[in-house]
Protein backbone atom coordinates (compact mmCIF):
# COMPACT_ATOMS: atom_id res chain seq x y z
CA UNK A 1 0.00 0.00 0.00
CA UNK A 2 1.11 3.51 -0.70
CA UNK A 3 1.06 6.33 1.83
CA UNK A 4 1.16 8.98 -0.89
CA UNK A 5 -2.29 8.68 -2.40
CA UNK A 6 -2.16 12.40 -3.24
CA UNK A 7 0.70 11.91 -5.69
CA UNK A 8 -0.54 8.66 -7.21
CA UNK A 9 -4.30 8.94 -7.23
CA UNK A 10 -6.26 11.49 -9.21
CA UNK A 11 -9.46 13.02 -7.82
CA UNK A 12 -11.44 11.14 -10.47
CA UNK A 13 -10.04 7.85 -9.14
CA UNK A 14 -11.53 8.58 -5.72
CA UNK A 15 -14.77 9.96 -7.16
CA UNK A 16 -15.14 6.87 -9.36
CA UNK A 17 -15.56 4.74 -6.23
CA UNK A 18 -18.54 6.87 -5.20
CA UNK A 19 -20.00 7.01 -8.74
CA UNK A 20 -19.74 3.27 -9.36
CA UNK A 21 -21.41 2.19 -6.11
CA UNK A 22 -25.01 2.13 -4.99
CA UNK A 23 -23.82 2.98 -1.46
CA UNK A 24 -24.60 6.61 -0.63
CA UNK A 25 -21.57 7.14 1.66
CA UNK A 26 -18.24 5.59 2.59
CA UNK A 27 -15.82 5.52 5.49
CA UNK A 28 -12.10 6.03 4.94
CA UNK A 29 -11.26 2.33 5.28
CA UNK A 30 -13.56 1.42 2.40
CA UNK A 31 -11.96 3.95 0.06
CA UNK A 32 -8.48 2.89 1.16
CA UNK A 33 -9.27 -0.74 0.43
CA UNK A 34 -10.84 0.03 -2.94
CA UNK A 35 -7.82 2.09 -4.04
CA UNK A 36 -5.18 -0.12 -2.34
CA UNK A 37 -3.75 2.72 -0.26
CA UNK A 38 -3.38 3.37 3.45
CA UNK A 39 -6.22 4.82 5.49
CA UNK A 40 -4.10 7.89 6.18
CA UNK A 41 -3.51 8.42 2.47
CA UNK A 42 -7.19 7.99 1.67
CA UNK A 43 -8.21 10.35 4.47
CA UNK A 44 -5.75 12.99 3.26
CA UNK A 45 -7.08 12.85 -0.31
CA UNK A 46 -10.73 12.81 0.74
CA UNK A 47 -10.18 15.84 2.97
CA UNK A 48 -8.68 17.64 -0.03
CA UNK A 49 -11.81 16.77 -2.02
CA UNK A 50 -14.01 18.05 0.82
CA UNK A 51 -12.05 21.33 0.76
CA UNK A 52 -12.65 21.55 -3.01
CA UNK A 53 -16.38 20.90 -2.59
CA UNK A 54 -16.29 17.56 -4.43
CA UNK A 55 -17.13 15.50 -1.33
CA UNK A 56 -19.11 16.23 1.83
CA UNK A 57 -18.54 14.64 5.22
CA UNK A 58 -20.35 14.02 8.48
CA UNK A 59 -19.05 12.68 11.79
CA UNK A 60 -21.90 10.61 13.27
CA UNK A 61 -19.72 9.07 15.98
CA UNK A 62 -16.58 9.81 17.93
CA UNK A 63 -14.35 7.98 15.45
CA UNK A 64 -16.52 7.53 12.36
CA UNK A 65 -16.55 9.94 9.44
CA UNK A 66 -18.85 9.40 6.47
CA UNK A 67 -18.04 10.87 3.06
CA UNK A 68 -20.35 11.27 0.08
CA UNK A 69 -20.06 12.84 -3.34
CA UNK A 70 -21.56 16.26 -4.05
CA UNK A 71 -23.23 17.48 -7.23
CA UNK A 72 -20.00 19.36 -7.96
CA UNK A 73 -18.11 16.10 -7.52
CA UNK A 74 -20.36 14.35 -10.02
CA UNK A 75 -19.88 17.20 -12.49
CA UNK A 76 -16.11 17.13 -11.98
CA UNK A 77 -16.08 13.38 -12.59
CA UNK A 78 -18.01 13.69 -15.86
CA UNK A 79 -15.72 16.48 -17.08
CA UNK A 80 -12.42 14.81 -16.13
CA UNK A 81 -12.98 11.04 -16.39
SVG drawing of the C-alpha trace seen along z (x, -y; Angstrom):
<svg xmlns="http://www.w3.org/2000/svg" viewBox="-27 -24 31 27">
<polyline fill="none" stroke="black" stroke-width="0.4" points="0.0,0.0 1.1,-3.5 1.1,-6.3 1.2,-9.0 -2.3,-8.7 -2.2,-12.4 0.7,-11.9 -0.5,-8.7 -4.3,-8.9 -6.3,-11.5 -9.5,-13.0 -11.4,-11.1 -10.0,-7.8 -11.5,-8.6 -14.8,-10.0 -15.1,-6.9 -15.6,-4.7 -18.5,-6.9 -20.0,-7.0 -19.7,-3.3 -21.4,-2.2 -25.0,-2.1 -23.8,-3.0 -24.6,-6.6 -21.6,-7.1 -18.2,-5.6 -15.8,-5.5 -12.1,-6.0 -11.3,-2.3 -13.6,-1.4 -12.0,-3.9 -8.5,-2.9 -9.3,0.7 -10.8,0.0 -7.8,-2.1 -5.2,0.1 -3.7,-2.7 -3.4,-3.4 -6.2,-4.8 -4.1,-7.9 -3.5,-8.4 -7.2,-8.0 -8.2,-10.3 -5.8,-13.0 -7.1,-12.8 -10.7,-12.8 -10.2,-15.8 -8.7,-17.6 -11.8,-16.8 -14.0,-18.1 -12.1,-21.3 -12.6,-21.5 -16.4,-20.9 -16.3,-17.6 -17.1,-15.5 -19.1,-16.2 -18.5,-14.6 -20.4,-14.0 -19.1,-12.7 -21.9,-10.6 -19.7,-9.1 -16.6,-9.8 -14.3,-8.0 -16.5,-7.5 -16.5,-9.9 -18.8,-9.4 -18.0,-10.9 -20.3,-11.3 -20.1,-12.8 -21.6,-16.3 -23.2,-17.5 -20.0,-19.4 -18.1,-16.1 -20.4,-14.4 -19.9,-17.2 -16.1,-17.1 -16.1,-13.4 -18.0,-13.7 -15.7,-16.5 -12.4,-14.8 -13.0,-11.0"/>
</svg>
